[in-house]
């Protein structure tokens, strides 16, 4: 037996966790600080399992079921790396992104929640996975249905509505493209963000399930926006919906 064959698994290039360190169900915010906050305030008995490059991951439980949280960083390339390694090397079955997004139509307000039923993108990702085909990037229907049911059961609150519909996953954060946003809005797109399409593509390729449940942190039309502190702490409702979806049929 070669040294390569006998060497124990000590993690991936981007995750220092050992086999079994991640639960099959994973919450995935972008910000490592948000991951830490979820571990400290939402999961029971959470322990840190990775911190490579400052990307924090923890495993604990929610409602008595093992559940992990791992930050994804920003953008499709980053989320694609972490989601692939979770699905491929750690036995993860479901990932729900809990992040932020910028609203497009006036009907979606800051602090609302958007559950992404599809993810349009200007990334080449949708065109390179299957030669000659532009893939439709969509979530697991089971997770989408469970998140919709969880949203229905949420008590009415003054923190805004829950919307279900497509989002736009962009490779560009600062590029000003009002004509593109106009065209997307006319076709029912609710918000813009930077990770959902990558997560959906990886889940499709790796045989996993994925969903994005997003808190609207700013409005691309009005300029209204949450502060950095509000972004870190104002996503509790989206988090509850996401965790409930992860537990569907478990």
C-alpha positions, 0 to 999 in steps of 0.5 A: 500500500502506498503512502498516499493510500494509507495516509489518513484524511486530514481535511481538504485544501480549504477545510481542516475538519476531520471525517464526521466533523460536519453534520449532513445539514449545513447552514451557510452564511457568507460572513464568518462572523455570522457563522460564529453568531449562528453557532453561539446563539442558534445551535446547541453545544456547538464546537468549532471544526475549521478556521482555515483562511478565517472561514469559520465552521461549527457543528452542534444541533438544532431541535435535537438534530445534528446541524453545522454552520460554515461561512462561504465567503463572497461570490460564486467561486468561493461558495462553489469551493466550500459547497463542493468540499462539503458534499464530496468529502464530508457527506453533507446532504443539504446546504441552505444559504442564509445571506443578504440580497439587494431588492429590485422591485418596490414590492420587496422592502428592506428587511423582507425575506426572499426564498430563491426559487431560481437563480439567474446569473451572468457567470459562465458557471451555468454554461460550462457544467454541461457542454452546449447547454445553459443549465437552469439553476434551481433549488431542491423542491423539497427544501423550497416547499419546506421553506415556504411552509415555514414562512407561512407558519411564521407569526405576522411581524412588522419586520416585513414580508416573505417573498418566493421567486427568482434572484439574480446572482451576479459576478459584479458587486459595484458595476452599475447596470440599471438597464439589466436590472430593469429587464430582470425586474420585468421578468419577475426577479426579486433581488440580486446577490452573489452566491445562490447560483453557484450553490445550486450548480454545485448541489446539482453536480454533486447530488446534494440539495440546496436552497437560498433564504435571503434577508433584504439588506438594501434596495437597489432602487431607493438606496435604503440599506441596513448598517453592517451591524444590522446586517449581522443581527437582522437575519433571525427570521430567515435563519429560522426558515432555513433551519426548518427547511433543513429538517424537512423529512429528517 
